[in-house]
Structures are given as structure tokens and as C-alpha cells.
Amino acid sequence: MFVSFFPQPKLFFTSAAIWSAVMVAVWFLGGEQIGGLIGLSPAAADGPPIIGVSVFWSPPFLWFYIYFATGALLFYAFWHWYSPHPWDGWSILGSSLILFTTYFQVQVSVAINAWYGPFWDLIQGIVSKSVKATEWDVYAQILTFLGIALVAVTVYVLTNFFVSHWVFRWRTAMNDHYMAYWPRLRHIEGASQRVQEDTMRFSKIMEDLGTSFIDSIMTLIAFMPILLAYSKHITVLPVVGQVPQPLVISAIFWAIFGTVCIAGAGIKLPGLQFRNQRVEAAYRKELVYGEDDSSRAQPLTVSELFSKVRKNYFRLYFHYVYFNVVRYLYLQLNTIFALFLMVPSMIAGALTLGLINQINSAFSQVTSSFQYLVTSWSTIVELLSVHKRLRAFEATINGEPLPDIDQRYLEREAEEPDPA
């Protein structure tokens, strides 16, 4: 699954994590200041934030682009020299580009959060008649947002186009790798489906989960300082009273609570999804045989196979009922949790409309990052199911015993009488 696309996967991913940590550490320990040597100085700590699309080509951003590209090219050059791989251009440079666009989209959220403050303060001033403003003043603020949105949409569309190609390259690498061992793999149950469908699903899901995880980390790095700064405006929490850094503590508690609830409710789903793939594959396989052989796909056989499909789906539907109740109830409560925390401070008059919107936005970004498992659990369940199916290929190629779940399936098949 990984060796087909990445050079020496275990060592590669370990080195990627270490190199990323080094690059981040160097940046925060002085690398950000180095840009000043070439006229790309960081923003002043006490200076006003840049509001609008121009923030993306401001000197601090331009220096980060150069810094990131240099780090990615050095990492690629090392691996291309140390362990050349036919797909290292796509796996290393392609992954780096996806990481960069993920970072960029996080910065779009930061830029929009910065825009919320002056815009909603202006609206509050106009409504309360404490500020005199023209229609153009409001239109100008809206145009500022549209400028940010236009850049965000353009980058998002181009990123999706590139990711589609990147995922298909990974599928191609897995397909070529498994087909090279096809004489040994063709006897595994549902082998054709595993090569044709599961390779694509695996690469796509891994890309989705990987970028979501990186996005969560980058969002925390970007928004946690913002949330810490906003905590000075929130002095009291409902029920609890005064606590240090109330917004940060609340975000961590709320995310842990949701993660535990979702993980507990969905613990049975991976195994059911895997069994679902098995019974579907067995049913489809018999129908395919029946297209060329009139003795196959007889009514009794098809009925028996489909009854297994129906039984597993009904079990899956049952377990998804309470899982979705827990998941969607939590996500609905999540939309108002930040407002609930701000009620005492709003009543005390400590917050403006702009601050309320900025705090609500920043809190949502941080809690969403902490809630990675909550929002990704269904996708993780699907990944575990696909991984279990492809793991049988890996075991066969490496001369290892089949995974337990495959062995149990073969034992049950051997014990059951032929329904035909």
C-alpha cells in the first residue's frame, strides 16, 4: 500500500515527521526573522493586522513561501539521492504541495477571522448610530471579503485538480505493484475488486485523512494564539465561574468529551464495514460467474448469498442509528457552545459584536481541530475496512499468514455446505 508509492515507507515517514519538526522549530526560533536580510521582514508584533487579500503577498508571507519551498526541495533531494523511487516526484513533491495548500487554506481562515472584527464593529456602530458611515464604507468591507474569497476559491479548485491526479498516481503505483504479484494474489477472495476498487479508495481516503490531520495541526498553530488573546475578554464561564485561559480550557474539554462519545458509539463499525465488503464481493462474484456459466448463479445460491448481504446491512443500519444520534447531536451543540460560554461576558457588556464573531470563529476553528476524530470517524471506519482487505495482499506477497479475519472467513466457508 505504501511501498509502491513512497521510498522505504517506515524510514520515510519517520524522517518526514522529524524534518517537519525541525523546520517548524527553526522557523519559530529565528527563521522567521531571517527574511529581513532580503527585505522580507516579519510583521511587527504591536502593528495592526493586514486586512484583506494583500496579506497573502505581504513580506512575511513571501518569506514563508520561500522557506517552505526550500525545505521541501532539500528533503526531496536527499531522498532522491539516498533511495531513488520511480514515484518520488509525486509522493514527495506532490505531498509537499498538498501540505502547502492546506497551510494556505488555514491562512485564508485567519484572514477572514481578522476581517470579522472591523466589519461587525462597523455594523454595530451603524445600527447603534454611534458611527457615521456611507454605503460605500460597507461595500468596501464586503469587497475586501470578496477579494479573500476569490483567492480562496481559486486555490481550492486548483488544489482539487492536482489532488485528483495525485491520488490516481498512487492508485497506479499500487495497481502496478499488485499486478506484478497477480499469480499469487488471484486466489484471494475478491482479489479483482481489491485491485480495481480498494486501491483507489485507499489512496483517496489516506489523502483526505492526511490533509485533514495536517489541517487540524496547522489550524491549532494558527488559531491557538488568537484564542489565547481573546481569552482576556472572557473572565467568567457559565456554571464554572472564573478559570485561567477559559476559552482554551473549554475548547480542550469539549473536544475530548466529543471524541470519547463518538469513538465509543462507533467502535463496532469497522468490523461491520469489512464484513459488508466481503458479502458484497461474494454476491457480485457469483453473478459474474453466472454471466458465462449457466450452472452458476442459480436461484438458491443467489438467494443464500443475498441473505448474507441483507443481514449484514441491517446490522450496519442498526449500529449507525445510535452512532449518528450521538455524532449529530454533538455537532449541533457544537455550533452554539461558544455562544453559551460568552453569555456572562455579553451580559456584562465586555464584548462588542465584532469580538463576539471573532471569538466564535476562532473557537470553532480550534475545537474543530481538536475534534479530528469526531469529524473523521466515518472515514476512518471506511479506511480500516479497506486496509483490512488490502492487508491480505501484503501478507501474501511477504509470505506471511493471512490476517485473522480472512482466516476466519475461509474457515467458515469451508464449514458451510455449498448452497447449490
Salt bridges, closest charged atoms under 4 A:
ASP88 OD2 - HIS80 ND1 2.78
GLU189 OE1 - ARG194 NH2 3.10
GLU189 OE1 - ARG278 NH1 2.32
GLU197 OE2 - ARG201 NH1 3.80
ASP198 OD1 - ARG201 NH1 3.22
ASP198 OD2 - ARG389 NE 2.56
GLU207 OE1 - LYS204 NZ 3.83
ASP208 OD1 - LYS204 NZ 3.51
GLU286 OE1 - ARG296 NH2 2.79
GLU382 OE2 - ARG201 NH2 3.30
GLU400 OE1 - ARG391 NH2 3.01
ASP406 OD1 - ARG194 NH2 3.42
ASP406 OD1 - ARG278 NH2 1.99
GLU413 OE2 - LYS308 NZ 3.99
GLU416 OE1 - LYS308 NZ 2.86
